[in-house]
Each structure stands twice: as structure tokens, then as C-alpha cells.
Amino acid sequence: MSRTKRLRSAVHEYLDEQGEANTAQIYEHINNRFRWGATMSQLGNILARDVRFKKSGFDNSRFGDGIRTRVCVWQLAAC
């Protein structure tokens, strides 16, 4: 956990402020906030493996070219 401690706490703060957000929104926030940012793999592992975060559903999006994407929506888990 020590390698991603700052990222985990930043994601926790962001979800505490927003209530819930999808993976793409969290990824954009982290990479705008920190100079070094994070990869999508790092972020996915943080969200999936930390017990403080809970998947609350999915968000289906469609881009202009008709490309559909499905991203997870996350929120803080009730401890």
C-alpha cells in the first residue's frame, strides 16, 4: 500500500466530495491533480482492492463515432 498511499488518499478525498464518480472521472481528476499522475491499471487496482471503495454500478457511454464504453461507478463503502 505504501507505493500508492497518496493516490489512495486522493481518490478517497475525491469520492468524499463527489459522492460517487466513474472510473474515467476519477482518472482525469488524479492526473490533473498530480504531476506524475497514475495509469489506468494502477487506478483500477486501487479501486478494486481497497475496502474503502465500493462499486455501485456501471455507466454506459457513447462517443461520437458510435463507440460504446462501459465504466464502473464507485463510491465510498459504509464502514
N, C-alpha and C positions, 0 to 999 in steps of 0.2 A: 504494500500500500504506500510505502514511503515515496516511490517514484512518481506517483500520481496524486499525492496528497493535496497539492494546490488545485489541481484540476477537479478533484472530487469536491473540495470545499466550494469552489466557484460554481460548479453545477448545482450544489445544494443551495447556495445563496440565490442563484437564478430561479430555481424552481420554487423557492420560498417566496420570492417576489411575484412570480408569474402565476403560480398555482399549478399549471400544467403546460407543457410545451412538447412539440415533436422533436425528433432527433435532429432534423435539419436546422431548426431554430436554435437548439442548444449548441450545435456545432458552429453555427455562424456567430453566436454570442461569444463562445470561448475563443474563437480565432480572431475576433475583433478586440477582445479584452487583453489577451496576452500576445506579446511579441512573437513568442515561439509557437503558440497555438497547440493544436492536437490533431492527430489523424482520426479519421472516422473509425478505424479499428480500435484505437485507444478509447475513444468516447463510447463506443458500443460495449466494450468490456467493462468500463466503469459503470455504465448504466445497468448492465445485466447482472453484474456480480456484487454490487454494493447493496446491502439490505436496506439502506435508507431510501432507495428509489424503487418505484413500483410502476410496471407497465399498466396503463389504464385503457389502452385501446389502440386503434390504428387510424391513420389519416390517409385517405386515398386522394392523390392529387393528379392533375393532368396538365402537361406542358402544352405549349402552342402547337407542336408538331404531332400531337395526339399520343405522346408517350405518357404512359400511366406509371406512377410510382406509389408505393405503399410504405409509409414510415410509421414507426411506433410513437405513441404519445405517452409521455412519462409524467409522473407526479411524485410527491414525497409520500413515503409509506407511513402509515399511522403506527407509531412505535408504542 
